[in-house]
């Protein structure tokens, strides 16, 4: 099982980050043990992907104030230089569920209003199948509290998030990695529709506003 470090986050009205996740989307289903691809692009809003810079990409579950890291995908990847990454979902991190989401954590950019926290970006919540694990009581409690969670805005103009579902999209720039990780807290996403997996995320560990597929945040 994964080690766990829960971090309670304060809500804030930080500036929006710009990593716009194009996969996974709400309709995405990845299968444990099989290659999965996360893709992203610049949302066109400030800060730029170059400013977001190197980021840690991981699979999380939780709500706006508390999130648990279930699997580390890549510890450091420059989102302005690479736009796709391949990983293999670990079947032991949880059960078959649509409560998973990808979180991007900038290693250089800080939250505009709370500089003690890094800028964050999220994908829409997606499904993992072929899983053999279970959510701990703490993780399930966080999921149950998603009404206070952070949102997935699904508008390209809106901002932030990242991921992709096409395993074939592995290029020289793609990175393949898979491993479980410890956990940490921050804002999370919510499933929306199959149209877009991008979610609006506020830069920083604090929760972002909830949003829907049309640019309204949701979770």
N, C-alpha and C positions, 0 to 999 in steps of 0.2 A: 504494500500500500504506500501511498505517497505521504511524505511528512507534511505537517500542516502548520502554517503561521497565519493567523487571522489578523487582519488589520482593519480597524474601524475607521472609516473615512468621513470627513466632514463635508457637507454639501457646499458647493460653491458655484459661482457663475463665471467660471474661467473661460478663456477664449477657446474657440473650437480648434481642434487639431485638423490636419488635412489628409491624413491617410484615408483614402476611400476604398473600402473593401469591395471587391467585385466577386469574390468567392471566398468562403461559402456564403450562400444566401439562405433565406429561411426554408426554401424547398430542398436544400442540399442534404444528402445522406451519405456519410462516409462509412466504410466498412472497416472494422478493426483488423489490423494485420495487412491491410492493402494500401498501396500508395494513395495519398490524398494531396491535393494541391491548394495552396492559399495564394490568392493574387490580389493586387491592389494597384491603385493609381492615385495621382494627385487630384484633390477635389477642386483645385482652382482657387481655393481660399487661403488666406494667410493663417498660420505659417506654411511655408513651402515644404515639400518633402525633404529638401536639402537641409532646412532648419530642423525638421523633426529628426533627421540624421539616423545614426545607428540605433537600433531598437531590439528589445527582447520580445520574441513572439511565443505565446503559450496558449494552451487550452485551459479555460476557466469555467467555473459554475458559481452561481451566487446571485447577489442582488446589488443595488446601488451603493450600499454602505459596506458590505462585506462580500468578499469573493475569495474563492480558494483555487489556487493553482493546482491543476490536475496533471498536466503534462507539459514539459518544456519542449518547444519545437526548435527554437534557435536562440542561443544566448546573446548574439550580437550580429545584426545584419543591417546594412545601410539601406533604408527604404528608398533612397533617392537613386541608388545605383542598381538595385535589383527589384523586380516587381512580381516575382513568383518564387515560391519555395515549396518543396515537396517533403512530406513527412509521413510516418506510418502511425496511425492511431493505436495506442496501447489498449488492449481489451480489458486490462485489469483496473483502469482508472475509474470505472463506473459502470452502470447498467445501460441497456438500450434506452436511449432517452433523447429528447429534443431540447434539453436544457444546457447544452454546451455552447460556448462561444470562444472566438479567438480574441486575445487581447494583445495590443501592441503597446509597449512601454518604452518611450524614448530614453536613451542612455545619456543624452546631452541636453535636450530641450526641457525646460521647467515650466510648470504651470504659470500662466501670466499673473494670476492673483495670489497664488500660494506657491511661491518658488521653492518651498521645501519639498514639493511633490513633483514628480516627472509628468510630462505630457502623456496622455493615453489616447488610444483609439481602439474601437471594437468592431467586430463583425456582427452580423445578425446571429441569433441563436440558430443552431443547426442540429441535425440528428446524427448520432453514432449508433450503428447496428453491429451485431456480432460481438457484443460486449459480454464480459464475464464477471465484472466487478459490481460493487454496490457503492452508493453514496454514503458517506459517514453521516451520523446524526447531525453533525454541525453543518455539513454541506447541504443536507436536505432542509435544514432549518433556514439556511440562507435562501435556498430556492423558493421555499414557501413564503418568504418575505419579499418576493419580486415585485409586489405592488409598490414598493419603495425603491425599486431598482432602477437602473439606468437603461435605458433606451436605445433603440436602434433606429436611427432615422434612415430612411431609405431613399434619400434624394441625392443625386450626384452633386448637386449644387450645395447641398447641405453640408457635408464634411465628414471626414474621418472613417476609417475602418478598413479591414482588409481580409482577403481570402479567396480561394478558388477551388472549383470542383473537378477540374480536368487534369487527371494524372498525366495525360499526354503532354501537358504544357511544361515539361521539365527541360530547361535549356541549360546552356553552360552556366548561366547565371543562377540557375536553380540550385538550391541546397537540399540535401536529403539528410534528415536526422530524426531520431525518435528516442524519447526517454521520458520517464516520469519525473516530476519535480515537486519541490515544496510548494507552499501556498502563500498567498498574500492577498490583501484586500483592495477593492476599488470599485468603480462603476461597471455594471454589466449590461448585457443586451437582452432583447426579447424577440421572439420569432415574429415575423411580419408576413409578407407574402412572397411568392416565388419570383416576383419581379426584380427585387434588388436585395442583396445581402448587406449592403452598406448600412451602417448605423451612425447617427450623429453622436459624436463623443466629445466631451469637453476635455481640454488639455488638463492633465493633473489627476491626482488620485481621487479627487472628490467626485461625487456622482454627477452625471450629466442629466439634462432634462429628458423626460420620456418622449419618444417620438414614433411616428407611424410611417408606413410605406411612402407617403406623399410628402415627406419632409417633416412630419410631426414626429417627435421622438416617441419611442414606445418601449415598454418592457412589462 
